[in-house]
Amino acid sequence: MLNFKNIKIKEAKSFKDRLFGLMFKKDINYGLLFKNCRSIHTFFMKEQIDVIATDKNDIILNIYKNVKPCRIIIAPKNTKNIYELPKNTI
């Protein structure tokens, strides 16, 4: 069973938002949604994050807890959306 904290999710729409995501941020208190995305990296991150990969219907395909900086995540083949969340959100 999963437990999620109540957290605000912002959509990364612009090129800049998608490029930088949560890089260089400390004390992250919101999540980011990357639509039509299957992979992310955590280079230049200041802290760990939780990541959720979902399909086109937002059904969870994979969960990555406490992903450390300087990592690359390539989600499952049917992934359509990636959520970057503060660590220990899940």
Backbone as CSV, one residue per row, in Angstrom:
resi,resn,N_x,N_y,N_z,CA_x,CA_y,CA_z,C_x,C_y,C_z
1,MET,0.841,-1.184,0.000,0.000,0.000,0.000,0.882,1.241,0.000
2,LEU,0.516,2.205,-0.822,1.275,3.443,-0.910,0.573,4.534,-0.136
3,ASN,1.345,5.369,0.502,0.824,6.552,1.161,1.506,7.761,0.552
4,PHE,0.712,8.728,0.123,1.249,9.934,-0.468,0.935,11.120,0.421
5,LYS,1.892,12.017,0.531,1.640,13.270,1.237,0.853,14.183,0.313
6,ASN,0.108,15.083,0.882,-0.637,16.059,0.109,0.340,17.119,-0.386
7,ILE,0.510,17.211,-1.697,1.523,18.103,-2.251,1.016,18.756,-3.530
8,LYS,1.407,20.000,-3.746,1.039,20.720,-4.957,1.925,20.238,-6.111
9,ILE,1.306,20.005,-7.271,2.026,19.567,-8.470,1.929,20.663,-9.525
10,LYS,3.081,21.091,-10.035,3.132,22.072,-11.119,3.533,21.341,-12.396
11,GLU,2.979,21.759,-13.524,3.364,21.148,-14.794,4.527,21.921,-15.401
12,ALA,5.556,21.207,-15.799,6.705,21.808,-16.475,6.338,21.931,-17.955
13,LYS,5.917,23.120,-18.363,5.434,23.330,-19.731,6.484,23.967,-20.632
14,SER,7.169,24.961,-20.122,8.113,25.693,-20.962,9.415,24.913,-21.133
15,PHE,10.166,25.274,-22.139,11.460,24.637,-22.378,12.350,24.790,-21.145
16,LYS,12.364,25.983,-20.575,13.204,26.258,-19.401,12.776,25.387,-18.213
17,ASP,11.482,25.303,-17.950,10.987,24.477,-16.836,11.346,23.009,-17.030
18,ARG,11.222,22.522,-18.269,11.545,21.126,-18.554,13.053,20.881,-18.476
19,LEU,13.824,21.866,-18.886,15.279,21.720,-18.871,15.821,21.688,-17.444
20,PHE,15.375,22.612,-16.612,15.925,22.739,-15.262,15.186,21.922,-14.210
21,GLY,13.886,21.710,-14.377,13.144,20.914,-13.403,13.408,21.384,-11.978
22,LEU,13.865,20.462,-11.128,14.155,20.801,-9.727,15.656,20.986,-9.461
23,MET,16.423,21.146,-10.533,17.870,21.335,-10.356,18.148,22.590,-9.534
24,PHE,19.180,22.518,-8.719,19.694,23.633,-7.914,18.750,24.062,-6.791
25,LYS,17.672,23.351,-6.561,16.707,23.746,-5.521,16.947,22.980,-4.226
26,LYS,16.710,23.675,-3.112,16.787,23.067,-1.778,15.420,23.183,-1.127
27,ASP,15.169,22.311,-0.162,13.898,22.344,0.581,12.702,22.359,-0.373
28,ILE,12.682,21.417,-1.281,11.627,21.324,-2.293,10.306,20.993,-1.601
29,ASN,9.266,21.785,-1.895,7.966,21.565,-1.250,6.823,21.422,-2.262
30,TYR,7.160,21.113,-3.512,6.154,20.899,-4.553,6.694,19.856,-5.533
31,GLY,5.806,19.349,-6.373,6.214,18.383,-7.376,6.116,18.966,-8.769
32,LEU,6.783,18.314,-9.710,6.725,18.725,-11.109,6.228,17.565,-11.967
33,LEU,5.342,17.875,-12.898,4.836,16.905,-13.857,5.480,17.181,-15.210
34,PHE,6.090,16.143,-15.773,6.664,16.218,-17.115,5.818,15.334,-18.021
35,LYS,4.966,15.964,-18.858,4.123,15.197,-19.774,4.943,14.761,-20.982
36,ASN,4.553,13.612,-21.555,5.243,13.061,-22.722,6.742,12.936,-22.478
37,CYS,7.063,12.352,-21.350,8.451,12.208,-20.929,8.666,10.792,-20.423
38,ARG,9.810,10.214,-20.747,10.088,8.844,-20.330,11.385,8.714,-19.544
39,SER,12.175,9.784,-19.512,13.441,9.702,-18.778,13.771,11.049,-18.151
40,ILE,14.484,10.968,-17.047,14.949,12.178,-16.365,16.361,11.929,-15.851
41,HIS,16.990,13.003,-15.432,18.282,12.885,-14.757,18.234,13.746,-13.501
42,THR,19.126,13.447,-12.588,19.185,14.233,-11.350,20.537,14.931,-11.198
43,PHE,21.178,15.214,-12.320,22.421,15.983,-12.273,22.110,17.380,-11.754
44,PHE,22.996,17.923,-10.954,22.882,19.271,-10.374,21.733,19.406,-9.370
45,MET,21.204,18.284,-8.902,20.187,18.334,-7.860,20.875,18.536,-6.522
46,LYS,20.249,19.261,-5.649,20.799,19.526,-4.319,20.359,18.488,-3.298
47,GLU,19.297,17.762,-3.598,18.809,16.741,-2.669,18.124,15.612,-3.434
48,GLN,17.833,14.552,-2.728,17.164,13.401,-3.324,15.715,13.746,-3.648
49,ILE,15.134,12.996,-4.594,13.728,13.180,-4.952,13.066,11.820,-5.102
50,ASP,11.740,11.813,-5.044,10.945,10.635,-5.393,10.421,10.858,-6.803
51,VAL,10.303,9.782,-7.566,9.869,9.873,-8.960,8.794,8.817,-9.214
52,ILE,7.752,9.225,-9.937,6.696,8.306,-10.332,6.556,8.352,-11.851
53,ALA,6.525,7.189,-12.480,6.291,7.069,-13.915,4.875,6.537,-14.116
54,THR,4.095,7.206,-14.981,2.717,6.778,-15.235,2.477,6.610,-16.737
55,ASP,1.409,5.877,-17.069,1.035,5.733,-18.471,0.104,6.872,-18.876
56,LYS,-0.483,6.782,-20.083,-1.331,7.870,-20.585,-2.587,8.090,-19.759
57,ASN,-3.002,7.074,-18.972,-4.172,7.196,-18.097,-3.780,7.524,-16.658
58,ASP,-2.539,7.873,-16.444,-1.970,8.194,-15.130,-1.990,7.005,-14.169
59,ILE,-1.910,5.815,-14.725,-1.757,4.608,-13.909,-0.263,4.432,-13.639
60,ILE,0.090,4.241,-12.383,1.491,4.148,-11.985,2.135,2.894,-12.565
61,LEU,3.241,3.096,-13.255,4.010,1.990,-13.832,5.229,1.650,-12.975
62,ASN,5.834,2.682,-12.390,7.013,2.457,-11.562,7.197,3.612,-10.593
63,ILE,7.788,3.292,-9.449,8.082,4.279,-8.411,9.557,4.179,-8.076
64,TYR,10.194,5.328,-7.986,11.602,5.393,-7.622,11.691,6.275,-6.380
65,LYS,12.070,5.685,-5.256,12.116,6.422,-3.988,13.525,6.916,-3.699
66,ASN,13.603,8.131,-3.199,14.854,8.741,-2.750,15.981,8.588,-3.772
67,VAL,15.716,9.069,-4.993,16.716,9.026,-6.059,17.800,10.062,-5.748
68,LYS,19.020,9.610,-5.714,20.150,10.477,-5.375,20.536,11.362,-6.557
69,PRO,21.221,12.476,-6.280,21.741,13.316,-7.366,22.679,12.519,-8.276
70,CYS,22.823,12.994,-9.487,23.720,12.419,-10.507,23.283,11.038,-10.976
71,ARG,21.978,10.822,-11.093,21.446,9.553,-11.585,20.617,9.800,-12.850
72,ILE,20.453,8.757,-13.630,19.588,8.795,-14.808,18.510,7.733,-14.616
73,ILE,17.262,8.116,-14.884,16.151,7.174,-14.803,15.515,7.080,-16.185
74,ILE,15.438,5.860,-16.691,14.709,5.585,-17.925,13.536,4.702,-17.510
75,ALA,12.351,5.270,-17.625,11.138,4.594,-17.149,10.702,3.511,-18.140
76,PRO,9.750,2.661,-17.721,9.257,1.591,-18.590,8.732,2.112,-19.931
77,LYS,8.661,1.223,-20.874,8.321,1.542,-22.266,7.019,2.333,-22.431
78,ASN,5.983,2.007,-21.702,4.673,2.658,-21.871,4.523,3.950,-21.078
79,THR,5.593,4.445,-20.507,5.524,5.667,-19.696,5.165,6.867,-20.564
80,LYS,4.243,7.670,-20.062,3.821,8.887,-20.753,4.116,10.129,-19.915
81,ASN,4.095,9.980,-18.577,4.317,11.116,-17.676,5.302,10.736,-16.574
82,ILE,6.059,11.725,-16.164,6.988,11.557,-15.034,6.661,12.638,-14.014
83,TYR,6.568,12.232,-12.751,6.372,13.163,-11.653,7.640,13.188,-10.815
84,GLU,8.213,14.370,-10.626,9.330,14.565,-9.704,8.736,15.140,-8.425
85,LEU,9.026,14.507,-7.300,8.443,14.907,-6.015,9.534,15.079,-4.972
86,PRO,9.263,15.842,-3.921,10.241,15.936,-2.840,10.516,14.564,-2.239
87,LYS,11.705,14.373,-1.726,12.042,13.080,-1.118,11.064,12.758,0.019
88,ASN,10.829,11.483,0.198,9.917,10.963,1.232,8.468,11.413,1.069
89,THR,8.081,11.765,-0.167,6.689,12.104,-0.448,5.855,10.829,-0.527
90,ILE,6.457,9.765,-1.006,5.744,8.506,-1.182,5.927,7.666,0.074
